[in-house]
Amino acid sequence: MDSSNSHFPSEPNLSLSFLSSALNFETGKVLRNGLLELSRGVKTDVINSQSSAMEADFMEALEEGLKLCMLPHHSVKPTGLETGDFLVIDLGGLTLRVAVISIHPHSGLVDSFENDNPLELAPRLIARGSDSSVARRDRIEIVVSKKWNISNACKVVDALFFELIVSKIFETLQDQSVIALDKTIVVGVTWSFPLETCSYNSARILLMGKGYDLTPEFRGANIKEIIESTMTRLHGIKLEIGAVVNDSFAVYAAGKYLDSTTELALVLGTGFNMCYQLTSASNFHDIKRLDNEPDILFNTEMSFFGVGLVDLFSSKYDYYIDSHFGATPKFKPHLSTDPATNAIFQPCELLCSGRYIVELVRLVVVDLIKAGEIFPNQKNHSATSIPYESITGEFLSHLMDVQGTTDLVEQYFDWASGLVLESDVTKLRSVVQAIIQRSAAVVAVAVIASIRLITRCNGPFRGLEITIGYIGSVIEHLDHFRETLTKFVNLSPTLTELGISIKLRHVNDSSLVGGAIAAACSLPSHE
């Protein structure tokens, strides 16, 4: 891909002050072209037009009967009156967590309204000042929580894998006294992989990822049936799985419980995903409508969207990561794999997730080193040579948050003191800032597109400010990213026309709390 200066605007129109400063600095050709290339899509008109195009892609995915993205799930509608003791299982890419969570009732208030409809009662409690997000958070108690790393040798999803999960459940239950083992135990499962929903509390494994190997006999297996039967067979304990949710669903459930203004859930760490509720429509494909339920939660599998961003946002460095960035693909990643290779392409994830942000920084640094434009006094650059390992998100966070110093860079790369120049740090910060700005712009496109879709399907939002619950290392630890994302979204013509704004809220322990809330919403008392 040609990165010559003629291809790029001299000044993107989103107040990228860092870019102007960097270009006024003593900037070499490679750095200058790299910064311009990484920033060329960061424009108000591009973000707005691409959000409209992505909204159309969302609708296309909803209208098609494919199981790659826009995966439906029965709606989770917390009222704030959920209560009970729950076992929660959380399987992620690297870890398995098992916890016992208690959701305590409103102290001294619920009894007086015990015969009321929960959906009518919750607003009355809020009006009386008794049901703030702080009060709700204080009602959640993690009684016991255990975590285990999943080694690569154990990432084979078969009968032994579920026996391993059950053994950890049993181990956790032995360390608490809140849940009686001779009674049926209500369980919430957070499964951080694509699922095919069978019912509110039942789902089949569609596919895995993140290094897991799904054996043929367990493709399409019912998670509820396997875990319940394995626990009974091995330990004689009866489990009743009340909910099986994806990690983005868990963020939504926990976020909605804590703050009723939560309308979207956002996961941005090693991957990228979003979840929100839509009112079902006749043009949705049958498999997206869940037997004509009126309200449906959708796991967007956002990483597969964004094919329209390839031409406008990608750089030669993205091409080094995935060759699909060489030109706009002739297939739609949200509808199919590459027909030539059967490979998946995840443009949104590759452009903005944590795994690729750090690798993009490394690739630019390597390019600058080769051109002699950065770290000229350092002769041994082996510390920057390992893909996906040489640079970490933690380092980028420190570099940006503490106005990175030469000492920080020297210590991180284990270089001798005095060899890193202040100008090296300035250049490195400008690269990181350009990549973070672009990542925030890509996420802004997805957020604005989602808000457009929600408005189309559900009608206008009730309030003037909507909350987006979030988790993930990128958005949690990079303050500049959160600030930039919020600015890009709130300054968009779409939100101006709708008369609304967004705020971001971190949802702590969402995989555990969301699993418990989803299970609580399955109880008969909640209906």
Salt bridges, closest charged atoms under 4 A:
ASP2 OD2 - HIS7 NE2 3.44
GLU55 OE1 - ARG452 NE 3.11
GLU55 OE2 - ARG456 NE 3.14
ASP57 OD1 - HIS334 NE2 3.85
GLU60 OE2 - LYS332 NZ 2.76
GLU60 OE1 - HIS334 NE2 2.96
GLU82 OE2 - HIS526 NE2 2.67
ASP90 OD2 - ARG97 NE 3.06
ASP116 OD2 - ARG124 NH1 2.45
ASP131 OD1 - HIS106 NE2 3.41
ASP131 OD2 - ARG136 NH2 2.47
GLU141 OE1 - HIS104 NE2 2.81
GLU163 OE2 - ARG233 NH2 3.38
GLU171 OE1 - LYS168 NZ 3.96
ASP175 OD2 - LYS146 NZ 2.83
GLU196 OE2 - LYS67 NZ 3.10
GLU228 OE2 - LYS224 NZ 2.72
GLU240 OE2 - LYS224 NZ 2.92
ASP259 OD2 - LYS503 NZ 3.71
ASP259 OD2 - ARG505 NH1 3.80
ASP286 OD1 - ARG289 NH1 3.79
GLU293 OE2 - HIS74 ND1 2.41
ASP295 OD2 - LYS77 NZ 2.79
ASP318 OD2 - ARG438 NH1 2.64
ASP322 OD1 - HIS324 ND1 2.74
ASP338 OD2 - HIS324 NE2 2.79
GLU359 OE2 - ARG362 NH2 2.85
ASP367 OD2 - LYS316 NZ 3.07
GLU394 OE2 - HIS398 NE2 3.82
GLU476 OE2 - HIS506 NE2 3.30
ASP479 OD1 - ARG482 NH2 2.54
ASP509 OD1 - ARG97 NH1 3.78
